[in-house]
Amino acid sequence: MITALEEKKAEDILLLDIRGIADFADFFIICSGTSDRMLGALADAAIECARVDHGIKTRVRGLPSSGWLIADLGDIVIHFFSPDQREYYDLEELWKDGKVLVRLK
């Protein structure tokens, strides 16, 4: 999943282990895209990777124009943010007790 996001030029990719902190997921992937079009492409790449590589069918909620899309893959929740929305919601601070497994700038 991280590789698929990297290939689509996602920025500031974070894989956060939230096991023991949240009961609805084990991991968050948070990444940024610099335009509506890029956010849509990142979400499409993640959905395709989930389907092809892991046999998981999912949909993305939200619209690229909102600056925040989300995909629920069961144990993994992926957040796709515009830089402004990512700064505003600051999930990294909200989930600061989680363990950072990967951070790619």
N, C-alpha and C positions, 0 to 999 in steps of 0.2 A: 504494500500500500504506500509506504513512504517513497519507494522508488518511482511508482507511478506519479505521485505528486511532484517529485523532483523533476521527472522528465517533462512535465507540463509547466515547469518553472514556478512552482509555488514558492513563496517567500516565507522565511521564519517558521519552518516546520518544527512542531513540538509534539513529541510522543510522551504522554504523561500517564503514569501508573496510578490509578485512583482506587485500586483494590483496598478494601478495609476502610475506605473513606466514604464511598458511595455504594449503594446496593443495586443501582440500576445499570452499571457498566463497570468494566475493569480498566479500560483505557480510554483516554481522549487523544485524538489527533487534532491539533489546531494548526491552521495554516492561513496564509494571507495571499490574496490576489489583487493586482493593482487596477483592475477594471471589471465591469460587469461581465464582459465577454470572457475574461480570464477566470473569474469565479465559476461561471458555467462550465468552462472546459475542465477545471479542476474537479468539479463535482461529477461530471461525465466520466472522467478518467477513474475516479474512485469507485463509481458504480460498476464500471466495466471490469476493473480489477477484482472487485468483490465477487462479481458473477463468474468470471472466467477462472480466476485463480483459487477461489474459495467456495464456489457454489452457493453464494449468498445473494439472494434477491432483495433489493431494497430500493427505496426512492429517496430523493432529496426533498426536504421541506424548505420552503422559503424561495425567494426570488433573487436573482443576482442583483437586481436594482435596489434591494433592501440592504445589501452589504453584509448579510449573514445568512448562510445556508447551513443545513445540518443533515447528516446522514446517520441513521441508526443501524448499525450492523450487529446488534445484539450486545456482545461484550465490548465492542468498540464503537464510540460515537465520534464522528468526524465533524469538526466545525470549520467552515470556510468563511473567512472574514475579509472585508475591505480593511485597509489599515486604520481608517477612522473608527469603524465599528469595533474592531479588535481592541483598540485603545480604550474606547468608551466602556465596553463590557468587561474588559480586563479579567478574563477567565483564569489567566495565569495566577493572578493575585487571589481570586476567589478559591482556587484549588491549590494554593501554595503548599499544602501538606502532602500533595501527591509527589511521587518520585519522578524526576525528569530522566527518561531513558534515552531520548534522542533530542537534540536541538541542532537544527541546521539553519544557519542564517542565510 
